[in-house]
Amino acid sequence: KFINLSPTPKLLFWDGRSSDDQRLVAEIPPMESVGTATQAGQAFTLTPVYDASTALQRWTVTADEPILVFRSETEKIKDEELQHKLRLQELNLAFARDYLISTKRHWFANFPRPPPSHPFWPADYLGQTHKVDDFRLKVSSVVPRVLEIDNFLIESECQALMAAAQEKGLHPSTVVSGGNSAKNDAV
């Protein structure tokens, strides 16, 4: 993952196997990031958009440092929106550091994540219902949010779905209650 913490867009090049094998990976907008499939030992160069022959920074990817950040020492960030995006990227980097410490894995997503773009019906209380076209959704759990749809599939469709799952190696899960585990095929 490559992060551009400067107020202007930059070009990211993969340096290839030789000095004349440089290839454009992406244009990284200000305060944004891009990801690319790579491995340790691969080299990349960041340049200004207006002059691809001037290297602003060169990196060689390592397993220990797969997230690479460019910070401009000369470009000042005056735009309020870009200052806000910079604060979000710095928050993301702090979260990535804490995530690495606690999980021993690198964080490649962005934090905080944007809210979901798809609507989800509220589940304020058990038994709450919502009407959607010809279906009625009923809240059977508030946390985690679970909505039931009665008669969504007919019996033969349920059997076909379970048979297809079993062909793929899926099996009924074990339900744990009070320290005792048991299979419940009715669930």
N, C-alpha and C positions, 0 to 999 in steps of 0.2 A: 504494500500500500504506500502510495506516495502522496504527501500532503503539501500543498502550496500555501504557505502562510505569508504571502506577499500581496500587495494591492493590485498587481497586474497579472494577466495570464502568462503561463509558461508552457514551453514545449518539453515533453519528456521523450527521450530517445533511448532505445535499447542499443547498446554498443556492439552487439553481434560478436562474431568470432575473430574479427580483424578490424583494424582501424578504419577501413573503407566500407564496412558492412553495417553502418549505423542506420537504424530504422525508427521512424516516428511511431510512438506508442499512443500518445494522446496530447491534447492541449488541456492543461489543467487550469480551470478558472481560478480567480483569486479566492482564497480561503476555502478551497474545495479539495477533494482528494480523488484519486483514481486507483484502481487495483489492476494488476495484470498477473497472469500465470507466470511464475518464475521459480527459480531455485537458487540455492546458495552458490555463489561464484559468478553470477550474472552481473554485468556492469550496465549502468544507466547514466545518462547525462541530462541535465536540466538546462535549458537555454531560454533567452528572451524570444518572444514570438517574432519580433522584427529582425532577429539575427541568429539563425540556427547554428552559426559557426562559433559563437561565443559561449563557452561553457560557464554557467554560473555555479554549478555544483556537479560533482561526479560521485557516484556511489557504487560500491560492490556489495551486493546483497549477501547477508550472512544469516544463518539459522537463528542466531541470537537477536538479530535486529532486522526483522522483516518489514517494519514500519519506518519509512524514511521521510524526514521533514525538512522542507526548505524554508528558512527564515531569512528575509532580506535585511541586511544591515544598513542599506542606503535608502530604501524606499520607505517613506513615512505613510502611515495609514491615517488619512484625514476623514474619509467618508464614514458616517455614523453606522450605516448598515454593515460595512466591512469590519468596523470595530466590533460590532455585535457578533458577526460570524467568527471573528478571531477568538473572542471569548468562548464561543461554543466549541471551537476546535481545541482550545486549551483545556476546556472541561473534558472533552472527548479523550485527549491525551492523558489527563490525570486519571480518568476512569480506566483507560487501557492499562496504565501502570498498576493500578490497584487490582484490576482483573487478572493481570499476569501474576502478581504476587499471590493472590488467593487461589487461582485455578491452575497455575503453571502453563497456561495457554495464552496465546496472543489474541487480542481483540481487534478484529478487522472491520467491524461494523461502525456505525456512527452512534454516539450517545450524546445527548438524549435522542432517542429515536423519535421520528415524527409520529403523531397519533395515527391510529389505523385509518385507512381511507375508505373502508367499507363500513356501512352502518351495522349495528348489532342491537337487537331488541333489548330493552331494559329488563332487568330481573331484580326488582325492588323488594319482592316478597314472594313466598311460596304460593303457588296457585294462581299467580298473576297470568292473565291471558292476553294474547295479541291475535288479531285476525289478519291474515295475509292471503289474499285471493280466496281460494276455497279451503285453505288450511287454518287450523287454530293452533297457535303455539302456546304451550303451558309451561310456566316456570316450575321445574322440579328441584332445582337447587339454585341458591343465590350466589354462593362462593364454593366451588367454581360455578360459573354461570352455565346452567344446563336447561335447555328448552326441549320439551317433548312435542312431537307432531304425531297425533293419533292417526292411524290408518295411512301412514305415508307410503308403506309398501304392503302389498298383499302377501299372504303366507307363502305362495310359490316363489315370489321375488326374494323373500327373506331366506328361504331354503337355498336358492341359487346363489345368493351372495355368500352365505356361510360355506357352501360347497367350494366356491371359487377361492375363498380365504384358506380353507383347509388344503386345497391343492397347492397353494403357495407356502404351506408350512405353518400357517397360523393356527392357534389352538385357543380354547377358552382360558382366560386368565384366572389366576388364583386370587380369591378374595380373602383378605386378612382382617380378622375382627378379634380384638382382645387377645392378640398373641397366637390365636389359632388360625391355621390356614385351611381352606377348603375350596374345592371347585364347585362352581354354581353354574351349571349349563343353562339355567333358566334366564340368566342375566344376559 
